[in-house]
Amino acid sequence: MLYYLGPRGSFTEKAGKIFSKLISLPLQPCSTIYEIFENVDKNNAYGVVPSENSIEGSVTLTQDLLLEYDVKIFGEIDIDISHNLVGYDKDKIEIILSHPQALAQCRKYIKEHGWKTKAVSSTAKAAEIVAKEKDERLGAIASMEAAKLYGLKILDEDIQDYKNNKTRFILIGKETPNFNAEPIAYKTTIIIELKEDKPGALYHILKEFAERDINLTRIESRPSKKRLGTYVFYIDFESYEDEEGLFKSLNKNVAYMKYLGTYPVFGIEQ
Ligand SMILES: O=C(O)C(=O)C[C@]1(C(=O)O)C=C[C@@H](O)C=C1
């Protein structure tokens, strides 16, 4: 089974459909990202979750759960995200419902109209609620598919604050799946915690990558949640032959390291 953030018509479903073809598994909707991680971990299943967006940055819940749960990343895909205002009548709208990431990606547009906002579990859930409530004062930010599925009008198209909007989705699981297509690249993700807070501590980590000519594609810090001002670092890098050698050297300078996997990146036509 391949779990995704539902209901039907969410952007995660779009990514889910692609992964579902790639690993030949049926899709099953979940109502939260938490529920996806739970199902993947308990049922030895797969899940597709948003990991970062080109406007709003990290999906922080996904990042935190990658550290908490015993799951690995097995694939990655970037999806074009075009948000739409959906509902009944634009002039009557007072409150906009959507996923917090979508509300943030359309922050300027919402502010220009002076609407209030309400965060819900996904863009498709927002459309579903607006359709059920049949209240003209409500609008949703959602996909065109969601508008069609839930019988709402598309009142404005492509409303995100920056046009070239993309979200990166990852495939999570416990065991390496078989893919029936060729990737465009391979990547590795690790999470590290520095040994001590001293001058050059992060430099000594980054030096290991620089000396081996490894291209980092992301470095991001999240609070360690142990003490204010202490962090864990999420590092993505392009595939490298001698990972064992690299990890051995890194281990000398880190208090903790979690390997999230070396996985294929797919570039599927959308
Ligand atoms: O709400 C949805 O449709 C989702 O699939 C979630 C999500 C996200 O969490 O980033 C996915 C893509 C967009 O960036 C907006 C929302």
The ligand as an SDF file (V2000), in Angstrom:
LIG
                    3D

 16 16  0  0  0  0  0  0  0  0999 V2000
   -2.6340   20.1300    0.8190 O   0  0  0  0  0  0  0  0  0  0  0  0
   -2.2150   19.4630   -0.1440 C   0  0  0  0  0  0  0  0  0  0  0  0
   -2.7960   19.3710   -1.2160 O   0  0  0  0  0  0  0  0  0  0  0  0
   -0.9360   18.7780    0.0210 C   0  0  0  0  0  0  0  0  0  0  0  0
   -0.7100   17.8440   -0.6850 O   0  0  0  0  0  0  0  0  0  0  0  0
    0.0580   19.3190    1.0250 C   0  0  0  0  0  0  0  0  0  0  0  0
    0.9830   20.3690    0.4890 C   0  0  0  0  0  0  0  0  0  0  0  0
    2.1730   20.6010    1.4900 C   0  0  0  0  0  0  0  0  0  0  0  0
    2.1430   20.1630    2.6150 O   0  0  0  0  0  0  0  0  0  0  0  0
    3.1530   21.2710    1.0970 O   0  0  0  0  0  0  0  0  0  0  0  0
    1.5640   19.9160   -0.7800 C   0  0  0  0  0  0  0  0  0  0  0  0
    1.8930   20.7590   -1.7730 C   0  0  0  0  0  0  0  0  0  0  0  0
    1.7110   22.2200   -1.6560 C   0  0  0  0  0  0  0  0  0  0  0  0
    2.9740   22.7510   -1.3040 O   0  0  0  0  0  0  0  0  0  0  0  0
    0.7120   22.5680   -0.6080 C   0  0  0  0  0  0  0  0  0  0  0  0
    0.3010   21.6650    0.3320 C   0  0  0  0  0  0  0  0  0  0  0  0
  1  2  2  0
  2  3  1  0
  2  4  1  0
  4  5  2  0
  4  6  1  0
  6  7  1  0
  7  8  1  0
  7 11  1  0
  7 16  1  0
  8  9  2  0
  8 10  1  0
 11 12  2  0
 12 13  1  0
 13 14  1  0
 13 15  1  0
 15 16  2  0
M  END
$$$$
